[in-house]
């Protein structure tokens, strides 16, 4: 059974960085497409980034050039490096197993001065 546990969120000022982690279990990360999605207060889920089985990465326009998705297959961990954070990036961030749609419990990111 797919299980995902996110961590690494926090409170930062604009321009600062965070790295989110997603510990995956119950499946083989190297054989799976994974995504990061986020949900801001009062809004629906927004797709942020994906990494495919091949390693190809895609990003929503608002984060391209600032966020980097990666995975460590040996340790079954997905990452999202977030640089130059902006207040509009504030949200709860979830990793998602694309095939099953399973998400973790999320980790909160707050960007504010």
C-alpha positions, 0 to 999 in steps of 0.5 A: 500500500502506498504511503507518503510522509512529507516533511520540511515545511516551515515559516520563512521570509520572502527570498529564502529557501526550503527543501521539502521531503517525502518519504515513500513506502509500499512501492518502488519510487524509481518505477513511479511518477510523482508530483507535488501539489499544494493547497493554499488557504481557501483554495483548491489543490494546485499542481506544482511539479512532477517527475516521471519514471524517466526522470523528466521534470515539469513545473507549473509556470509560477514556480519554474526556475525557482523550484526543483523536483528530484528523487533519491531512488535508493532511499525512496525519497522525493524532494522539492527544493524551493528557492526565492520563495514568495508569499504566494507560495504559502500553502500546504504541500503534498507529495502525490503518487500519480498512478494511485492519486495517493497523497500524504498528510502534507507539510505547511509552508508559510512565506511572510515578512 
